[in-house]
Each structure stands twice: as structure tokens, then as C-alpha cells.
Amino acid sequence: RKEIADPANVEEERENWKEYQRKLDARESFRDFKYRFIGKHKGALYLKVSGVPVFGEDGCFQGYRGTGTDITELRLAQEALAENGRRLRVILDSSVAGVAIASVLDGSILFANPRLSEMFQLAMDDLDGMQLDRLCADPAERELMRSRFARDGRVVDAEVAFSRGDGSGFWGLISLKSIQYQNQAAVLTWFHDISEQRESREKLKQMALSDSLTGLANRRLFQSEVGRTLARANRSGQAGAMLYFDLDGFKPVNDTYGHDVGDYVLCEVATRVQAVLRSSDLLSRLGGDE
């Protein structure tokens, strides 16, 4: 058998061939020994062989009796799968998104790429075997992700608060999908850090609803809140109160001392009025000194 085997295979599987030869020399049984040889017309072929020694009535060794199975298609499929796995790993390792693959059974992380380690400021060794849902900062978010995944079998671009290894937090998008990984049910998870986008969005929202000078609610937010307050009052039958005022003598301040001082007065008035209101009250600047 060693004479017909592909010499490269003998070299690649040196230890397996060595153990196989040991069993032959010891006249022992062997099982599922796999090797490759080059066929004249079909190229590389793979065989799986098993054998038991045969002894005569006098106890003399006569040879081996066994079976051989052509496993070429299976072996080529396994090699293709392994190659695809290597390619996938190269892609995931170079991804700009954080990627984790976790076991469905216990939620432990089976694979994490370098970007995930960088994003969460955790060493690769620390990520290995960690419970995936521990990355979520809010226990309620963890339960929500579990229930959504259990119901739909996937989660797409959920906005979640995460915690880093140093205790700091950040906002991210998370997507989960069911896959098979290393012959077991697993969850492929993608993470995107959206802290900057969320901060920009909050700033834009704040700008749209706040007075740029005093930081109070602007006319747009005031009108929206008044509408909601009236609707609640109509439902509950309870009265509310609104106070409208402007600043007497404000125009001479601007005319005498300039608009910078006028702006300072407006901000100071806003601060003082806000200080005597309840947290449930709304203070708004409608424009000018109103």
C-alpha cells in the first residue's frame, strides 16, 4: 500500500503512516486508515481501509482480510468546506464590523474577530467562551434580544447600548442570524459602533427643538407639548396652567449696552425662571423676549 500511495501524502501524514506501519508489523487490526494515491485516469483518489490479521491453524500469520471504501468525493467535499472556512475566516478577520459566532446551546462565543476585540476593549482570550449577551449593558435589552431571536430566528440592526471592558459604554447596531458552525447550531452576530452617528442625531434633534441662545424649548417644541397637554387634560378632566410673559424694558438694554449684554440678560432670566419650576413644567422661549 505504501508503494502505490502518493509520496506527498506519505510525507503529509507521516505520523499516521508510522502508526499504520506499527500495527502491520505487530500484526494488529487497523480501522479506517485513510490515504491518497494517484489513479492513472482519475487523478487523486482517496481510500479508507480497515483490516484484521489472518492466522493459520498453526498460528502463522497469513495476511490481512479487510475492506476498502472510495471516499474521494467525501474528502474533496471536506477539503472544499475547509477551504471555504479558511476564506470566510480571512474575510471576517479583516471586517470593519465586529463579528462573533456563539453557540445556540449555551450562548458562549466560539469565534470573535479582531475588530470585536478592539470595539469592546477586551482581549481575544477574554472573548473566547464569554457569554455573548454579557456584551449588552442593559439586562432588559438582553431579554429583548433573546425573545426577538427566539421568535423570528434573526435580529436585524437593533440599536443597543453596550459596555466595554473598561466599564465605558457605547451605542451599537447588532444583527443576529442562525447558522451552522463546526457542526453545531450557532448564531452569527454583527456589531457596528454607531456612537458618533447617534450623538450627531441627538444634536440635530436638540437643535430642532431647542432655542439656540438659551437652550430652552423653542416654539416648535412648545406647540407640540401644548397639544399633548391639552389632550391629557381633556381625557382626565383636570385643569392646567400656562403663563406667558415678556421682559419690560428689554429693548433699552439692547439699545444701550448692545446685543451681547441683551443675550446675557435673556440667558440669566431663563436660568432663574428654570430654577423655580418643577421638573414636570416646560419653559420655552417663543422668540425675542417672549
TORKOL-4160 file (C-alpha; in steps of 0.2 Angstrom, whole numbers, padded with zeros to 4 digits, m for minus):
290
<pt num="1" X="0000" Y="0000" Z="0000"/>
<pt num="2" X="0014" Y="0012" Z="0004"/>
<pt num="3" X="0021" Y="0009" Z="m0013"/>
<pt num="4" X="0006" Y="0014" Z="m0023"/>
<pt num="5" X="0002" Y="0029" Z="m0011"/>
<pt num="6" X="0005" Y="0047" Z="m0017"/>
<pt num="7" X="0023" Y="0051" Z="m0009"/>
<pt num="8" X="0016" Y="0068" Z="m0005"/>
<pt num="9" X="0003" Y="0060" Z="0006"/>
<pt num="10" X="0015" Y="0049" Z="0015"/>
<pt num="11" X="0025" Y="0064" Z="0019"/>
<pt num="12" X="0010" Y="0075" Z="0024"/>
<pt num="13" X="0003" Y="0061" Z="0035"/>
<pt num="14" X="0019" Y="0054" Z="0042"/>
<pt num="15" X="0013" Y="0051" Z="0059"/>
<pt num="16" X="m0002" Y="0042" Z="0053"/>
<pt num="17" X="0008" Y="0031" Z="0041"/>
<pt num="18" X="0020" Y="0027" Z="0055"/>
<pt num="19" X="0006" Y="0021" Z="0067"/>
<pt num="20" X="m0002" Y="0011" Z="0052"/>
<pt num="21" X="0015" Y="0003" Z="0049"/>
<pt num="22" X="0017" Y="m0001" Z="0068"/>
<pt num="23" X="0001" Y="m0010" Z="0068"/>
<pt num="24" X="0006" Y="m0020" Z="0052"/>
<pt num="25" X="0022" Y="m0025" Z="0060"/>
<pt num="26" X="0013" Y="m0030" Z="0076"/>
<pt num="27" X="0000" Y="m0040" Z="0066"/>
<pt num="28" X="m0014" Y="m0029" Z="0074"/>
<pt num="29" X="m0030" Y="m0024" Z="0067"/>
<pt num="30" X="m0032" Y="m0007" Z="0059"/>
<pt num="31" X="m0048" Y="0003" Z="0056"/>
<pt num="32" X="m0052" Y="0017" Z="0045"/>
<pt num="33" X="m0035" Y="0021" Z="0039"/>
<pt num="34" X="m0036" Y="0035" Z="0025"/>
<pt num="35" X="m0023" Y="0038" Z="0012"/>
<pt num="36" X="m0022" Y="0045" Z="m0006"/>
<pt num="37" X="m0015" Y="0038" Z="m0022"/>
<pt num="38" X="m0014" Y="0044" Z="m0040"/>
<pt num="39" X="m0025" Y="0035" Z="m0052"/>
<pt num="40" X="m0020" Y="0033" Z="m0070"/>
<pt num="41" X="m0035" Y="0041" Z="m0077"/>
<pt num="42" X="m0045" Y="0049" Z="m0062"/>
<pt num="43" X="m0031" Y="0059" Z="m0054"/>
<pt num="44" X="m0030" Y="0059" Z="m0035"/>
<pt num="45" X="m0041" Y="0046" Z="m0026"/>
<pt num="46" X="m0044" Y="0043" Z="m0008"/>
<pt num="47" X="m0047" Y="0027" Z="0001"/>
<pt num="48" X="m0052" Y="0022" Z="0018"/>
<pt num="49" X="m0047" Y="0004" Z="0023"/>
<pt num="50" X="m0049" Y="m0007" Z="0038"/>
<pt num="51" X="m0041" Y="m0024" Z="0041"/>
<pt num="52" X="m0039" Y="m0039" Z="0053"/>
<pt num="53" X="m0025" Y="m0051" Z="0053"/>
<pt num="54" X="m0027" Y="m0069" Z="0047"/>
<pt num="55" X="m0018" Y="m0083" Z="0056"/>
<pt num="56" X="m0017" Y="m0101" Z="0051"/>
<pt num="57" X="m0021" Y="m0116" Z="0062"/>
<pt num="58" X="m0003" Y="m0117" Z="0066"/>
<pt num="59" X="m0004" Y="m0099" Z="0072"/>
<pt num="60" X="0007" Y="m0092" Z="0057"/>
<pt num="61" X="0002" Y="m0075" Z="0051"/>
<pt num="62" X="m0005" Y="m0077" Z="0033"/>
<pt num="63" X="m0010" Y="m0059" Z="0029"/>
<pt num="64" X="m0024" Y="m0047" Z="0031"/>
<pt num="65" X="m0043" Y="m0048" Z="0027"/>
<pt num="66" X="m0052" Y="m0031" Z="0025"/>
<pt num="67" X="m0062" Y="m0019" Z="0016"/>
<pt num="68" X="m0059" Y="m0003" Z="0006"/>
<pt num="69" X="m0070" Y="0012" Z="0003"/>
<pt num="70" X="m0068" Y="0025" Z="m0010"/>
<pt num="71" X="m0070" Y="0042" Z="m0001"/>
<pt num="72" X="m0064" Y="0053" Z="m0014"/>
<pt num="73" X="m0080" Y="0063" Z="m0016"/>
<pt num="74" X="m0082" Y="0065" Z="0003"/>
<pt num="75" X="m0064" Y="0070" Z="0005"/>
<pt num="76" X="m0065" Y="0083" Z="m0009"/>
<pt num="77" X="m0081" Y="0090" Z="m0001"/>
<pt num="78" X="m0072" Y="0091" Z="0016"/>
<pt num="79" X="m0057" Y="0100" Z="0008"/>
<pt num="80" X="m0068" Y="0112" Z="m0001"/>
<pt num="81" X="m0078" Y="0115" Z="0015"/>
<pt num="82" X="m0062" Y="0118" Z="0025"/>
<pt num="83" X="m0056" Y="0130" Z="0011"/>
<pt num="84" X="m0072" Y="0140" Z="0012"/>
<pt num="85" X="m0070" Y="0140" Z="0030"/>
<pt num="86" X="m0052" Y="0147" Z="0029"/>
<pt num="87" X="m0058" Y="0160" Z="0016"/>
<pt num="88" X="m0073" Y="0165" Z="0027"/>
<pt num="89" X="m0061" Y="0167" Z="0042"/>
<pt num="90" X="m0050" Y="0179" Z="0032"/>
<pt num="91" X="m0065" Y="0189" Z="0027"/>
<pt num="92" X="m0071" Y="0190" Z="0045"/>
<pt num="93" X="m0054" Y="0194" Z="0052"/>
<pt num="94" X="m0052" Y="0209" Z="0040"/>
<pt num="95" X="m0070" Y="0215" Z="0043"/>
<pt num="96" X="m0073" Y="0233" Z="0049"/>
<pt num="97" X="m0088" Y="0226" Z="0059"/>
<pt num="98" X="m0086" Y="0217" Z="0075"/>
<pt num="99" X="m0091" Y="0198" Z="0072"/>
<pt num="100" X="m0095" Y="0185" Z="0084"/>
<pt num="101" X="m0101" Y="0167" Z="0082"/>
<pt num="102" X="m0109" Y="0160" Z="0098"/>
<pt num="103" X="m0116" Y="0143" Z="0102"/>
<pt num="104" X="m0135" Y="0142" Z="0102"/>
<pt num="105" X="m0134" Y="0129" Z="0117"/>
<pt num="106" X="m0126" Y="0140" Z="0130"/>
<pt num="107" X="m0123" Y="0157" Z="0121"/>
<pt num="108" X="m0104" Y="0155" Z="0123"/>
<pt num="109" X="m0093" Y="0164" Z="0110"/>
<pt num="110" X="m0085" Y="0151" Z="0098"/>
<pt num="111" X="m0076" Y="0164" Z="0087"/>
<pt num="112" X="m0073" Y="0183" Z="0088"/>
<pt num="113" X="m0063" Y="0194" Z="0075"/>
<pt num="114" X="m0050" Y="0207" Z="0080"/>
<pt num="115" X="m0062" Y="0221" Z="0077"/>
<pt num="116" X="m0074" Y="0215" Z="0090"/>
<pt num="117" X="m0059" Y="0214" Z="0102"/>
<pt num="118" X="m0055" Y="0232" Z="0098"/>
<pt num="119" X="m0073" Y="0238" Z="0099"/>
<pt num="120" X="m0076" Y="0231" Z="0116"/>
<pt num="121" X="m0058" Y="0233" Z="0123"/>
<pt num="122" X="m0057" Y="0215" Z="0128"/>
<pt num="123" X="m0043" Y="0203" Z="0124"/>
<pt num="124" X="m0046" Y="0189" Z="0111"/>
<pt num="125" X="m0044" Y="0176" Z="0125"/>
<pt num="126" X="m0057" Y="0185" Z="0136"/>
<pt num="127" X="m0069" Y="0185" Z="0122"/>
<pt num="128" X="m0066" Y="0166" Z="0119"/>
<pt num="129" X="m0080" Y="0157" Z="0129"/>
<pt num="130" X="m0088" Y="0173" Z="0135"/>
<pt num="131" X="m0107" Y="0173" Z="0136"/>
<pt num="132" X="m0112" Y="0184" Z="0121"/>
<pt num="133" X="m0126" Y="0193" Z="0129"/>
<pt num="134" X="m0114" Y="0199" Z="0143"/>
<pt num="135" X="m0109" Y="0212" Z="0130"/>
<pt num="136" X="m0126" Y="0221" Z="0132"/>
<pt num="137" X="m0126" Y="0234" Z="0146"/>
<pt num="138" X="m0144" Y="0233" Z="0150"/>
<pt num="139" X="m0152" Y="0216" Z="0156"/>
<pt num="140" X="m0168" Y="0221" Z="0149"/>
<pt num="141" X="m0160" Y="0223" Z="0132"/>
<pt num="142" X="m0153" Y="0205" Z="0134"/>
<pt num="143" X="m0170" Y="0198" Z="0137"/>
<pt num="144" X="m0177" Y="0208" Z="0122"/>
<pt num="145" X="m0164" Y="0201" Z="0110"/>
<pt num="146" X="m0167" Y="0183" Z="0116"/>
<pt num="147" X="m0185" Y="0185" Z="0114"/>
<pt num="148" X="m0184" Y="0193" Z="0097"/>
<pt num="149" X="m0171" Y="0180" Z="0091"/>
<pt num="150" X="m0182" Y="0165" Z="0098"/>
<pt num="151" X="m0197" Y="0172" Z="0089"/>
<pt num="152" X="m0190" Y="0177" Z="0072"/>
<pt num="153" X="m0174" Y="0167" Z="0071"/>
<pt num="154" X="m0165" Y="0183" Z="0067"/>
<pt num="155" X="m0162" Y="0201" Z="0073"/>
<pt num="156" X="m0158" Y="0215" Z="0060"/>
<pt num="157" X="m0150" Y="0232" Z="0065"/>
<pt num="158" X="m0156" Y="0233" Z="0083"/>
<pt num="159" X="m0150" Y="0248" Z="0092"/>
<pt num="160" X="m0142" Y="0243" Z="0109"/>
<pt num="161" X="m0132" Y="0250" Z="0122"/>
<pt num="162" X="m0116" Y="0240" Z="0125"/>
<pt num="163" X="m0102" Y="0241" Z="0139"/>
<pt num="164" X="m0083" Y="0240" Z="0135"/>
<pt num="165" X="m0071" Y="0231" Z="0146"/>
<pt num="166" X="m0066" Y="0247" Z="0155"/>
<pt num="167" X="m0084" Y="0250" Z="0160"/>
<pt num="168" X="m0087" Y="0264" Z="0147"/>
<pt num="169" X="m0102" Y="0262" Z="0136"/>
<pt num="170" X="m0106" Y="0265" Z="0118"/>
<pt num="171" X="m0121" Y="0263" Z="0106"/>
<pt num="172" X="m0121" Y="0250" Z="0093"/>
<pt num="173" X="m0131" Y="0241" Z="0080"/>
<pt num="174" X="m0132" Y="0222" Z="0082"/>
<pt num="175" X="m0139" Y="0209" Z="0069"/>
<pt num="176" X="m0141" Y="0190" Z="0073"/>
<pt num="177" X="m0143" Y="0176" Z="0061"/>
<pt num="178" X="m0144" Y="0157" Z="0064"/>
<pt num="179" X="m0130" Y="0147" Z="0055"/>
<pt num="180" X="m0121" Y="0130" Z="0057"/>
<pt num="181" X="m0103" Y="0132" Z="0063"/>
<pt num="182" X="m0092" Y="0117" Z="0067"/>
<pt num="183" X="m0106" Y="0105" Z="0065"/>
<pt num="184" X="m0117" Y="0114" Z="0078"/>
<pt num="185" X="m0131" Y="0126" Z="0078"/>
<pt num="186" X="m0124" Y="0144" Z="0081"/>
<pt num="187" X="m0128" Y="0162" Z="0080"/>
<pt num="188" X="m0118" Y="0174" Z="0068"/>
<pt num="189" X="m0118" Y="0191" Z="0076"/>
<pt num="190" X="m0113" Y="0208" Z="0068"/>
<pt num="191" X="m0109" Y="0223" Z="0078"/>
<pt num="192" X="m0107" Y="0241" Z="0072"/>
<pt num="193" X="m0102" Y="0256" Z="0083"/>
<pt num="194" X="m0114" Y="0270" Z="0080"/>
<pt num="195" X="m0109" Y="0281" Z="0094"/>
<pt num="196" X="m0104" Y="0296" Z="0083"/>
<pt num="197" X="m0120" Y="0294" Z="0072"/>
<pt num="198" X="m0131" Y="0293" Z="0087"/>
<pt num="199" X="m0123" Y="0308" Z="0095"/>
<pt num="200" X="m0125" Y="0318" Z="0079"/>
<pt num="201" X="m0143" Y="0313" Z="0078"/>
<pt num="202" X="m0146" Y="0319" Z="0096"/>
<pt num="203" X="m0138" Y="0335" Z="0092"/>
<pt num="204" X="m0148" Y="0338" Z="0077"/>
<pt num="205" X="m0164" Y="0333" Z="0087"/>
<pt num="206" X="m0159" Y="0345" Z="0101"/>
<pt num="207" X="m0156" Y="0359" Z="0088"/>
<pt num="208" X="m0173" Y="0356" Z="0080"/>
<pt num="209" X="m0182" Y="0358" Z="0097"/>
<pt num="210" X="m0171" Y="0370" Z="0107"/>
<pt num="211" X="m0168" Y="0388" Z="0107"/>
<pt num="212" X="m0150" Y="0391" Z="0101"/>
<pt num="213" X="m0147" Y="0405" Z="0114"/>
<pt num="214" X="m0155" Y="0399" Z="0130"/>
<pt num="215" X="m0156" Y="0381" Z="0127"/>
<pt num="216" X="m0174" Y="0381" Z="0132"/>
<pt num="217" X="m0188" Y="0373" Z="0122"/>
<pt num="218" X="m0192" Y="0383" Z="0106"/>
<pt num="219" X="m0208" Y="0387" Z="0098"/>
<pt num="220" X="m0210" Y="0371" Z="0089"/>
<pt num="221" X="m0207" Y="0360" Z="0104"/>
<pt num="222" X="m0219" Y="0372" Z="0114"/>
<pt num="223" X="m0233" Y="0370" Z="0102"/>
<pt num="224" X="m0231" Y="0351" Z="0102"/>
<pt num="225" X="m0231" Y="0350" Z="0121"/>
<pt num="226" X="m0246" Y="0361" Z="0122"/>
<pt num="227" X="m0256" Y="0350" Z="0111"/>
<pt num="228" X="m0251" Y="0334" Z="0121"/>
<pt num="229" X="m0255" Y="0343" Z="0137"/>
<pt num="230" X="m0272" Y="0349" Z="0131"/>
<pt num="231" X="m0276" Y="0331" Z="0126"/>
<pt num="232" X="m0271" Y="0324" Z="0143"/>
<pt num="233" X="m0282" Y="0337" Z="0151"/>
<pt num="234" X="m0297" Y="0333" Z="0141"/>
<pt num="235" X="m0295" Y="0315" Z="0145"/>
<pt num="236" X="m0293" Y="0317" Z="0164"/>
<pt num="237" X="m0304" Y="0332" Z="0166"/>
<pt num="238" X="m0290" Y="0341" Z="0176"/>
<pt num="239" X="m0285" Y="0359" Z="0173"/>
<pt num="240" X="m0268" Y="0365" Z="0168"/>
<pt num="241" X="m0260" Y="0382" Z="0168"/>
<pt num="242" X="m0249" Y="0392" Z="0156"/>
<pt num="243" X="m0240" Y="0408" Z="0160"/>
<pt num="244" X="m0235" Y="0420" Z="0146"/>
<pt num="245" X="m0223" Y="0435" Z="0149"/>
<pt num="246" X="m0211" Y="0446" Z="0141"/>
<pt num="247" X="m0197" Y="0457" Z="0149"/>
<pt num="248" X="m0202" Y="0475" Z="0152"/>
<pt num="249" X="m0189" Y="0487" Z="0147"/>
<pt num="250" X="m0178" Y="0475" Z="0137"/>
<pt num="251" X="m0177" Y="0485" Z="0121"/>
<pt num="252" X="m0167" Y="0499" Z="0130"/>
<pt num="253" X="m0155" Y="0486" Z="0137"/>
<pt num="254" X="m0150" Y="0481" Z="0119"/>
<pt num="255" X="m0150" Y="0499" Z="0113"/>
<pt num="256" X="m0139" Y="0505" Z="0127"/>
<pt num="257" X="m0127" Y="0490" Z="0131"/>
<pt num="258" X="m0128" Y="0480" Z="0114"/>
<pt num="259" X="m0135" Y="0464" Z="0109"/>
<pt num="260" X="m0121" Y="0453" Z="0118"/>
<pt num="261" X="m0127" Y="0460" Z="0135"/>
<pt num="262" X="m0145" Y="0458" Z="0130"/>
<pt num="263" X="m0142" Y="0440" Z="0126"/>
<pt num="264" X="m0134" Y="0438" Z="0143"/>
<pt num="265" X="m0149" Y="0445" Z="0151"/>
<pt num="266" X="m0160" Y="0433" Z="0142"/>
<pt num="267" X="m0150" Y="0418" Z="0147"/>
<pt num="268" X="m0149" Y="0424" Z="0165"/>
<pt num="269" X="m0168" Y="0426" Z="0166"/>
<pt num="270" X="m0170" Y="0408" Z="0158"/>
<pt num="271" X="m0159" Y="0401" Z="0172"/>
<pt num="272" X="m0168" Y="0410" Z="0186"/>
<pt num="273" X="m0185" Y="0405" Z="0180"/>
<pt num="274" X="m0180" Y="0387" Z="0177"/>
<pt num="275" X="m0173" Y="0386" Z="0194"/>
<pt num="276" X="m0190" Y="0389" Z="0202"/>
<pt num="277" X="m0200" Y="0377" Z="0191"/>
<pt num="278" X="m0204" Y="0359" Z="0194"/>
<pt num="279" X="m0196" Y="0346" Z="0183"/>
<pt num="280" X="m0213" Y="0342" Z="0175"/>
<pt num="281" X="m0215" Y="0360" Z="0170"/>
<pt num="282" X="m0210" Y="0366" Z="0152"/>
<pt num="283" X="m0201" Y="0383" Z="0150"/>
<pt num="284" X="m0200" Y="0389" Z="0132"/>
<pt num="285" X="m0193" Y="0404" Z="0123"/>
<pt num="286" X="m0205" Y="0409" Z="0109"/>
<pt num="287" X="m0194" Y="0422" Z="0101"/>
<pt num="288" X="m0186" Y="0439" Z="0106"/>
<pt num="289" X="m0190" Y="0442" Z="0125"/>
<pt num="290" X="m0206" Y="0432" Z="0125"/>
